[in-house]
Amino acid sequence: MEDEFLLKLIRRNISKFKTSSNPSIASYLQDKALSLNKQNSIRTYLLIDSDTSELIGYFCLKIVIIKFEINVSKNIKKKISSDAMKNNEFPSLLITKLARDDQYKGLVSGKTILEYAFSIAYDIYKKTALKHVCVDWYDHFKLEKFYCEDCGFKIFQYRNTDKGKIVSAFYKF
């Protein structure tokens, strides 16, 4: 009974989730995240306001092997790890999505949500020695400022796609 109530509450909150700066992030949560979570493809974490039971934000995590683009320098590969330099790839925890509901803008920072993701990543690192966390984003100065200047990620590669240039950055414990 309690699980049923909780599931209804989660579905209601997810259906109301809005991110005007990037509506596809809200659509992903509403249409894909939970089913991918159920399939064990990703893990979706919801941040809930304990006072109102409203959804503040969410992020998704996935362990992946990151392959370097051809133009990544030896120096950058070496900064990531000697194994990355040798193998031209490295294992990482990828933050596939990270978003905050519009109603919490100015109340809860994106950095607060990312810090929660980091706390989980750090726990994984302590248990498994998986020391890299990566993020990708479509090239935009605000996202670069957020991830690199505000949160300590280092850009290691760019790649062009049909939808635009994707920036990849890493954080190392």
N, C-alpha and C positions, 0 to 999 in steps of 0.2 A: 504494500500500500504506500509506504513512504517513498520507495523507489519510483513508483508510478507518478506520484505527485512531483517529485524532483524532475523526472523526465518531461512532464508537461510544462513545468516552469522553465526548463532549459529551452525547449522547443519554442515557447512563447517569446522568450527573450531573444533567441536567435532570429526569429521572424521579424522582430522590431529593430534589429541591429542596422545602423546607418553609418556610412562613412562617405560624406559628400566629396571629399578630396579624391577618393578612389572607390567608386561604387562596386567595382569588380571584386574588391576585397570582402565586402559584405555579401555579395552573391556567392562567392566561394564558400563562406561559412554556412550560408543558408542552403546551398545546393550540393556541396561536395565534402566538406571537412569531416562531418560526422560519419558519413559512409566510408570514407577512406580510413578514418580512425578504426571503425569496426572491422575493416579488412586488414588491419595492421600495416597499412602503407605509411601512415604518419601517426603522430600523436597530437591531438588538439587540446589545448589548455584554455579554459575559460576563466576570466577574472570577474568575479561577482561582487557587487557592492553588498556588504554584510548588513547595511541598514535598510536598503530598499529591495534587495534581491534582483536588482537590475544588472544586466551584462555591461561591464565596463569596457572590456576588450578581450582579445584572444590572440593566441599565436599557435603555430604548428611547428613541430620538430620532426626531423627525419635524419637518420644516419645514412650518409652517402659517401661515395668515392668521387672526389673532385679531380677531374682531369684538366691539366693545364692547356691553354691555348698555345699555339705555336710561337707567339711573340712574347711570351713571359720570360724574363731574363733569369739567368742562373742565380744572380744575387737575390732576387725575390724568392725563388724556389728555396734557396738556402736559408733565408729568414724563416720560412715556414718550417722546414726540417731537412736534415740531410737525406732522409728517406724520400721525401718529396722531390728533392733534386735528382736523386738516382732513378726513381721510378716514374717521374713525370706525372705523379698523382699523389693524393693523400686522403686519408679518411677524415671525415668531419661530421659534426652535428650541424645540419643546415636548418636555419630558421626560414621556413618556406613562406610563412605569412605572419604578419604582426599588424594589429590594428586596434584602434580605440573608437568607441562609439562617439558620435558627434556630441551627444548630450554631456559627455565628460571632458570635452575639450576645455582646457584651462583649469580643470579640477584634478585630472590625473594625466601625468606626462607620458609620452611614448617611452621615455627613458625608464620610468617606473615599471612599465610592462616588460621592457627588455631586461631590466634587472631581475625580474621574476624568471624570465627565460634563462638568464645567466645562472641563477641559483640552481636550476635543474641541470643545466649543462655542467656546472661545477661538480655537482653530485655524481653525474655520469663520469666525469674526468677522474674523480677520486676513486671510483669503483672499477674503472676500465682502462684508464690512462688515455682516453680519447681527448686530446688536448686542444683541438681546433673547433671553433664555432664559425660558421660562414653565413653570409647573407648575400643575396642578389637583389638588384633593383634596376628598374629602367632609369637611365641617366637623367638625373634631376638634381640641381644644386642643393635644394632643401634636404633631400634624402642623403646626399653625400655629407652635408654638414651634420645631420643627425647621427648617422652611423659612424663617421670617421672622427669628427671634431668632438661631438658630445659623448660618444659611447666607446671610442677607442679602437674601432676596426681599422684595418690597413687594406687599402685596395691592392689586389694582386693581378687582376686581369679585366679586360673588356672584350665583349664579343658583340658583333652586329647580328640582328635578327630582322625578320620582316616587320616586327612591331617597334623596332628601335634598338638603341645600344644598351646592352646589359652590363652593369658594373658588378664585379664580384669582389668581396672583401672578407678578410679573416680576422679573428681574434684568437690569441693563443694564451692558454693558461700556463 
